[in-house]
Amino acid sequence: MNFKEKIKEQAKVLLPEVIRIRRKLHANPEPSYKEKNTAAILSAWLTEKGVPHRKNVGGYGIVGLIEGQNPRKKVIALRADMDALPICEENQVDYKSLNPGVMHACGHDVHMAGLLGAAAILSGLKDIFEGTVKLIFQPAEEKAPGGALKMIEEGVLENPKVGVIFGQHVFPDLETGKVGFRSGKYMASSDEINLFIRGKGGHAAMPDKINDTVLATSHVISALHHIMSRAANPSTSSVLSFGQIITEGGAMNVIPGEVSVHGTFRTFNEQWRKKAHRLITDVARNTAKAFGCECETVIEKGYPFLVNDERLTREAKQAAIEFLGEENVVELQPRMTVEDFARYSQIIPACFYRLGTGNKEKGITSGLHTPTFDVDESSLETGMGLMAWLAVKQLISEL
């Protein structure tokens, strides 16, 4: 039996066990920076399978090593994220979240279970490949500054030094059994934009005696959208959106003394990103000033853009075609969503790809970050098998 068929067979055998661990993780979700019990579940499973690992890396992160022959020849990292989202689950399933207000609505339970399955497969193959597979279970992907930064600072890409890294993410828009790849810039950078418009509040019927902070805020938002559309190069993709407006002490007939506005700015261009930060600050301040108000701008810089290494992604896509068939491998479009995996991609060659988890016939169609999100669990067989195959392709030269 060749390596590909052996991996496929192992993925099929492991599927029931991997589904069980996925359901356990799904039922016990934990938010960013609080993944203590999640880490315990992962550690217990790795210990049972005889995979050596370190705990509490960059928070509750776990780093495992599967060493083959000549372990320092090449090191491949496989990464899965651990945290859940502050969402109340509405699914009526046996493995529904037991933690009110917290849910694995972004598929991180699938990512972890898939990586555990891949680890089990690779552990059984370690006598036939040269090099090392480093397993990275990363906390706090969903909340800036993110767990990747802390893990990198604590040396997750060193000792042994990682050569390339792969990340797999669920994609409900893609049918189970399929995967998607894209070379180059794939996901945007992300910054949190916070505006605080302040002035003299008072009775709404006496506009001559107050500073209308609400009116000023509306003009600030409008001005920012206009300036973004005119100042950006048409070839530069970017998005500025505001999703929250809060008044301090306002009412139907009361103009508040302060209005805060919170939003996000995303782009694929670092030069434009820096320029846009200056423009947002200047335009907001000057527009508010025209209404007798002042505007404080606080920009919290988030994740960088995610770039998939051209050569590595090309190799991975071809490996996926060999493993799944050309009809099951698709080309992805760039996304304005963000991903903490981007931090790794800015340092070493990286490939972040999508795992199809949707199934229209089963009614599994809900999007990410929704209270009814779920996956077709047969996708775990594809996910763990392909991840193991990608690692083996990098570590066995004659394949």
N, C-alpha and C positions, 0 to 999 in steps of 0.2 A: 504493500500500500504506500502511495506517495504522501508527502507531507501535507499537501492540500486536502486530500481525502481523509487523512488522519485527523486533521484539525476539524473538518466538518463533522466527522463521526463523534469526536469528543464534545463538540458544541451541542450536538443532538442529545447525547447522553446526559450532559450537565444541565440541560434546559430546565427540567423540573426543579432541581435544587436552586438554580439561579433565580427562577421565578419566585420560589419561596423566600429567598433572601431579599429580593426586590420588594415583595409585599411587606416583609417585616420592616424594611427601611421606610417604605411609603407610609405605613401605619404609625411610625414614630418619628415624624419630621422635626427638625430643629432649625431655628433661624440662624442667620449669619453670626459668626463669632460665638455661638453657643452649642456647637455640635458635639458635646461631650459624650452623650449616649450613642450617637451615630458612630463616633470613632471607636467606642467600645465594641459595637456590633462588628465593625470591619476588622478590628484587631483580633477578635475571637475567631472569626472565620479564617483569617490568614494564619493564625497560630494552628488551627485545626489542620490546615492544608500544608503546614510545614514551611511557610514562606517567611523568612526573616524580615523584620520591619522595625522602624523607629516610630514612636508616637510623639505627639505634642510638638510637631514641627510647624512653625508659623501659626501657632494657636493649637487647634485640635487636629492639624494635618497629620497624615501618616505617609511614610515613605518606605516601600518595600523593595527588595532586590531579588531578582532571579538570575543567578550567575551560571553561565554556560562554560564551555571550554574557553581558555584564554580570556578571562572575564574583562580585562582592560582593553581588548582589541577595539571594541566599539560599544557604546552605551546608548540604548534607545529608551526614551521615556514615554510612558503612556499615562495620561492624566484624566482624572474624573473629579468633578466637584461634588461637594457634600451638603451644602445648605439648602434650606427650603424657603418658601415665600410666606409673607403675612397675609394669607388668603384662607377663608373658611371653605373647606371642601364641601361640595354638594353631591358628589357621587354617592350612590347607594351600593357600595361594594363591601365585601368582607374585610378588606384591607384599608378601609377608609381611615383617614387621619384620626388618631386618638388625642391629638393635641389641638384643642380649639383655637382657631385663628391662624393655624400654621399648616401649610400643605406643600407637598412636592408637586407644584404646578408647572415646573420647568424641566421635569424629567431627570433631576439629579439622582433620584433613586435608581433609575435605569442606567445612568452613567456609572454609578458605583457598582451595581450588580454586574453590569457588562464587563467592567474591568476586573472584578473578582473572578468571573468566569474565564476571561482571557488569561489571568494569572494562573489558574488551575491548569489550563491547557499548556501554557508555556512551561510551567514547572515540570510537566511530564515530558517536555522536549529538550530540557536543558543539557542533556548529554550529547545532543546532536547539533547544537549551534554554538558559534563562537561569539563571545561578548556577553553583555549584561542587559537585562530589561529592568528599568527602574519604574516602579509603580508609584504614581503621585496621586494621593487622595487629598484634594485641596479644599479647605474650608472657605467660607465667606466670599463666594464668587458674586453674589447678588448685591453686595453693599460696598461701595467705595470706602477706603482705598483698595479693598479687596484682599483676599488671602494670598494671591499669587505673589504680590509684592513682598509680603512678609516672609513667605517661604523662600523666595529668591534671596532675600537679605540673609536668611539663615542657611544659605548654601545648598538649596535643593538641586541646583544644576551642577554642583561640584561633588567631588568625593563619593563616587567616581564622576568625572566630568561628562555631562550629557552631550552627545553629538547632535541628535535630532529629537523632536518631540511630536507626538500625535495627540489630538483631542477629538472626541466623538460627542456629538450632540443630537438629541432627538429632534425630529422634524415631522410634525403631524400632517403637514401639507403633502408629504411624500408617502406613497403606499408602502406598507411593510414588505420587506424583501429588497427594497431599493436603497441606494445611498447616493449622495451628491458631493461633488468636489468643485472647487474654484481656486485657480492660481492667482497670486498677487493680492492686492487689497480686497478684502472680503467683507469686513465689518468695521463700522465707524468708531471714531473716538467719541468720548462723552464727557460733557462738563455740566455741572449744576449751576444754574443762573438764579441768583437771589437778589431781588430789588426791594428796597425799602424807601417808599415815597412818603416824606413827612412834611407837615405844614400845620397851620393853626386851624383846628377843627372848630365846629360850632353848628348853629342852627342852619338847616338846609334852606330856610326861607330868607336868610340874610347873607347871600353870597358875597356882598360887598365887604363884609366884616371878617371873612375867613379865607383860607386857602383851600380850594376845592381839590383835595387829594385824590378823590375818586375820578374826577374829570382828568386831572393830570396823569393818573395811572393809565387811563384809556388811551391817551395820546402817546404816552411813553411806549406802550405795547405796540400801537399802530406804527409809530416812528421806527421802532426797532425792526419790525417785519419789513417795512419799506426799505430801510437802509441795507438790510441783509440781502434783499433781492437785487439791489442796484450795485452794491459794493463787491459782491462775490463774482469771481470769474464764472461765466456761464458753464464752463467745463468742470467746475468744482462742485461736487455734490455736498450739500450741507442742509441741515434742518435746525430751525429755531422754533421751539414750541413752549408755550406757557400753560401749565395744567392746574395751577392753584393760585387763587387770589384771596387774601385774608385781610379783613379790616379790623382795626383795633378800636372798639368802642363805637362803631357806626350803627345806624338804624335807619328806618324809612325816612326820617326827617332830621337825621343827625349826620353831618359830614365828619368822618373820623380824623384824628390827628395823624394816623399812620395807616398806610396800606402796604402789605407785603405781597410780592409776586414771585412765584417760583416756577422754574422751567428747565429745559434742557437744550443744549447746543451740541450738534454732532456734525462731524465732517471727516473726510479722508485726507485732508491736506494740513500739515503742521504749520506751514507759513500762514495760511489763511486762518487757522485756528488762533494763532497769536494776534493777528490783526483784528479778527472778529472780537476778541476779548476787549481790546482797546476801544473799538467802535461801540460796543454795547455799553461800556462804562461812560464814554463821552456823550453819546446820543441820549442815554437815559438821564444823565445829569443835566444836560442843557435843555432838554425838553421839559423836565420837571421845573427847572428854573423859570421858564417862560410863563409858568402858572403860579409863580411865587412860592414854589415848593423846592425841597432839596431831595436828592435821590442818592442813597448809599447803595453801591453795587458790590456784592460779594460773589465771586466766581470760584467755585470749588472744582479744581481740575480733576477729572476722573481718568478712566482708562484710555490708553492710546488706541489707534486704529489697529486692527488685526490684519496681518499680512501673511499669506501662505507662500512659503518658499516655492519658486517656480519648479525647480528640479525635483524636490521632494514630493510635491503635490502631483507632478506628472507621473512619477514612479508609483505613488500610492494609487492614483486613479487606474493605472494599468494593472496594478496588483489586484485591485477591486474587480476589474473586468475579468481577470483570470479566475477569481474566486467565485464571482456571482453571475458572470455573463454580461456582455455588453449592454443588453437590453435593460439591465437593472442598475446601471450607473449613469447618472445624469449630470449635466453641467448646471451649477448654481448661479444665481444672480447676486450682485452685491447687496448688502443689507445695511440699513441705517441703525439697526439694533447693535448692542455692544456686548462684549464678552471679555472677562478678566484673563482669559487665555492669551489675549493680545500681548500681555507683558512678556510672556515667554517668546512670542513670535518676534519681538523687537530685539531679542538677544541671540537666539539660535535658530537654525532652520526649523520651521514648524509647519504642520499640516493640520488644519481644523476642518473636519468634514461632517456631513449630516447623515443621520440614520433615519430612514423612513419608519414611522411608527403608526401611521394612520390606516384605518380600515373602514371604508364607507359601508360595506355590507354588514359589519358589526356595529355600526353607528359610532365608531371611534373617530370623531372629526373635530373635537373641540381644540381651540388654539392654546398655545402656551400662555401661561399667566392667567388662566381662567379657572373658576371654581369647579368646572366639570372636565378639566383636562385628564386624560388617561391615555394609555398606549395599548396597542395590540402586543401582548407579551411574547408572541412568537418572534418579534423583532429582536429579542434578546439573543436568540440563536444566531441571527445574522450579525448582531453587534459584537458579541464576544468572539465569534469565529473570525470575522474580518480583522478585528483588532489584533488577535494573535497572529493571523496571516501577515499583516503589515509588518509586525515585528520580525517574524521569521524571515520574510523577504529581505529585510535589511541585514540580517545576521548570518544567513546561509548563502554564501557567494555563488554556489552552483545552481541555485534555483532560477 
